[in-house]
Amino acid sequence: MTELPGGPSLPQERRLVTSIPGPKSQELLARKTAAVAAGVGTVLPVFVTRAGGGVVEDVDGNSLIDFGSGIAVTSVGNSAGAVVKRAAEQLERFTHTCFMVTPYEGYVAVAEQLNELTPGDHEKRSALFNSGAEAVENAVKIARAYTKRQAVVVFDHGYHGRTNLTMALTAKNMPYKHGFGPFAPEVYRMPLAYPYRWLTGPENCAEEAAAQAIDQITKQVGPENVAAIVIEPIAGEGGFIEPARGFLPRIAEFAGDNGIVFVADEIQTGFCRTGEWFACEDEGVVPDLITTAKGIAGGLPLAAVTGRAEIMDAAHAGGLGGTYGGNPVACAAALGAIETMRELDLNAKAKRIEEVMKGRLLALQDKFDVIGDVRGRGAMIAIELVEPGTKDPNPAAAAALAKACHAEGVVVLTAGTYGNVLRFLPPLVIPEELLVEGLDILENAFSNL
Ligand code: PLZ
């Protein structure tokens, strides 16, 4: 059993003492059904009492291997030492003043860290918010204020949130948008360079997709009407689709040539998740604005927009804000999370996770022809499941594999436009033994499929 540096002293082991979910979780699930709105779903109804390192412990005393990190949030682990220490100190001093009323240093310190860590050495500014969706909404507001244009370009398979504007930006109808319209206007969706599913094959995917997107923007919208192009460097909810190399730089270049604000939505990919501070660094892309959330604060709600000073400063004084944006406890947690990322070199850990996972998953792909594609970077790895011998999406296999992993005490998530992707987002501090054990269980699940 490994004790984690700084983390809670939670045994780092998989331990099943009941079936999953156990009786206490089932009782709580009944209470949830009676008390919580049906629209709020739950992937795996084990009710959590403690979590840390690479495990989640439930009310029945089970300890599950965590391959989800609460959807790419607890990259530094749950209740990471530095996060708890700084947040607890802040809790004792004050919990809220509203930064727009009487400010505090923590907010400024987080903005300074963001300005330093995000790509590009130009002058930057940041603004803090509560959720990823709120950050994306504000990036669009800022881009519109700066360009005095209205249109927003997004991509197939993209996910940007559940608020009205971000539902419009999100590609997938079910479950995110269905029945919830009408959606915000002036949103245009373009093809994404999805190598595995590009009709003419992966070789020319980047060039062809970029040419199509640029042609459509030019013909259907008019570049002079476009305020922002918003794109995830790796499409997260869409199924960990890495756009074919060359696509992102080409789109960024087109944005630059046409006075369009290029916004990288790094809410899922940011903060060491892909083995770099930000995923767009992989191809040397320097976004004008970058949205962050999730991994930034070790589990406390915090989000940000960071970018070129002249763009960020274009919104009039008082034009940006919100009661809780940059809450002092969340800011303290973020400073603790960033400190942990630096101290434990979590980029290196993410790269090691990729090495271990891809090695195993590529070997599984040779054995099981239901695995169509293995992809992703760092600790953001996925497999796309297909009907053997075809590329037809196989969501039933993804669901069955997830169910089998859950029953054996491994928290995995599905994703993908077609629901046929199994994705792995372990905490970057997960002990390697647990990573390997989780993969053993996955392999068994394939054998029993
Ligand atoms: N942009 C790239 O991944 C959140 C969604 C979970 P919020 N992804 C997880 C769900 O089903 O609601 C996300 C993202 C990217 C924006 C968001 C939105 O971030 O903090 O959930 O608002």
Boltz pocket constraint, residues with backbone or C-beta under 6 A from the ligand:
constraints:
  - pocket:
      binder: B
      contacts: [[A, 71], [A, 130], [A, 131], [A, 132], [A, 133], [A, 134], [A, 136], [A, 159], [A, 160], [A, 161], [A, 162], [A, 232], [A, 234], [A, 236], [A, 237], [A, 265], [A, 266], [A, 267], [A, 268], [A, 269], [A, 293], [A, 294]]
      max_distance: 6.0
